[in-house]
Amino acid sequence: MSTPTAQFLEQITEAAQSLAATLGLEVLAVSYKTHAHPPVLRIDIRHQEHPTGIDDCAQFSRLLESYLDTLEGFEHLYSLEVSSPGIDRKLTTEREFAAFRGFPVRVTGYGPIQGKKVWEGTLLKRDETTVQITLQGRIVSLPWAEVASVQLAQ
């Protein structure tokens, strides 16, 4: 097998989620980049109770490598990257928006939204039409169609 199929990546994702849970970790994203040589299997994790550290990444990496070594059809050369979300990580998936609820975020508009291009506050939620943040104790709803990016902030 030269590259994993969507079904194969789903299998890896499910296994990664199960293995991560045993360490108190959550899998935020799984990607397989075939343009790199060797291809890169990247998994982003976060600890559910404290800031994710290098030890969390190393422990999870060892567990996942053991699992990947047992998979038939995944013997070809690849590079495994296990990472925690960086401070300027852009949030893109429903899972990420749920996982980072309560975290400080920076919302950037395609243009000004309610008079401001950049909003910083605490993420409340995202739905089909809005991103909601709290800003100095008040809830601000920003139209999703006008939002260029949402990223973690300090």
N, C-alpha and C positions, 0 to 999 in steps of 0.2 A: 504494500500500500504506500503510495508516494505522499499523499496528504490525507489527514483525517476527514471523514465526512461529517456532516452536521450531526448525524446520529452518534458518531464516535465522540465528537466533542461534548455532546449532551451526556454521554456515559462518563466522560472524564469530569465534567462539571458536577454531576451527581455524586461521584466518588469523592471529589475534592470537598464538597459541602459536608458530606458525612465525616470525612477525616478531620476537617477543620473544627467541626462541632465537638469532637473529642478533646480538643485543646482550648475550647472556649473562644474559638475564632469564627468569623463569618466570611464567606467568599463573596466578594463584591463584583468581580468581573473575571471572565476567562476569555482569553483570545489566543489565536494561533496565527502567527505571522510567517507566511511562506516566502515572503520576499527576502528575508534574512537568510544568511548562510552560516551555520545551519539554521533551519527554521526555529522560531522561538515560541514556546508555550508559556504564556504569561498569565499569572494568577494574582489578583489583588485581594488582599485579606485585611481584616481589622479585628482587633480584640474587642470583645463585647463589654469588658469591664475596665480596661485601662488603655493608655496609649500603646499602639502596636509598636513593638521593638524588633530589633534584629534577631533576638533569640526566638521570638514568635515565628518570624519568617524562616529561620533555620530549622526549627522543629517541624514546622509544617512541610517544608521542602523535603526533609528526610522521609517523612511519612508518605508523601505523594510520590517521590522517586521510587520507593519500594513498590507502591501500587502500579506505577507506570511500567516498571520492569516486568510485571506479570501479564501485561496486555499483549495479546497476539496482534500483529499488524502495526505495532508502534515501536518496532525495534530499530527503525531508521534513526539516524543521528538527529538530535534536536537539542535545543538549549532550554532549560527550565528556569524561568524567572519568577520568584515569589516576592511580592512587594506590598508595602502598606501604602495607603493613599497619602500623597504628598499634600502639603499645605495649599498649593494652588491647583489641586485636582478639580477638573470640571466634572460636574454631575450631569449624567445623561440618561440614566435608566431609572425606571420606577423603583427598582430595588435600591439604587443609590440614594434617591430622594427619601425613601423610607428609612434607610440605614443612618442617614446623616440628619434626620429630624432633630432639632435642638442644637445643632452645630452652627457656629458663625459662618455666614456666607456673604459673597459679593455677587450681586446681580447686575449684569451689564446689559443695557438695552441697545437695540439697533440704532436708536436715536433717543432723545429724551423721553422718559416715561414719567408722567406727572411732574415735569419740569426738571428731572434729574437723569443723567445718563448712567450713573452708578449708584446703587443702593447697597448698604451694608447693614446686616441685621442677623437675627437668629432664624434659621429655617423652620417654618411650621409645617408646610405641606406644598405639594404641587398636584394639581388636577389637570383636567383637559384644557381648562381655560385660564388658570392663574397660577402664579407662584405666590405663596403667602409667607411673609417674614414678620418678625416683631422688631420694632424699632423704638427704643426708649419707651417701652411699655404699651405701644399701640400696634395694632395689626395693620399691615400694609399689603394690599392685594395688587399684584402687578400682572397685567395681561400677558399670558404666555406667548402669544403671537408677536409681541414686541420685545421679547427677551432674547438676546443674542447668546448669553451664557450665564450659568450659575456655577460658581466655584467655591471651594472651601476657602475661608479667610482666617487670619489670625485673630 
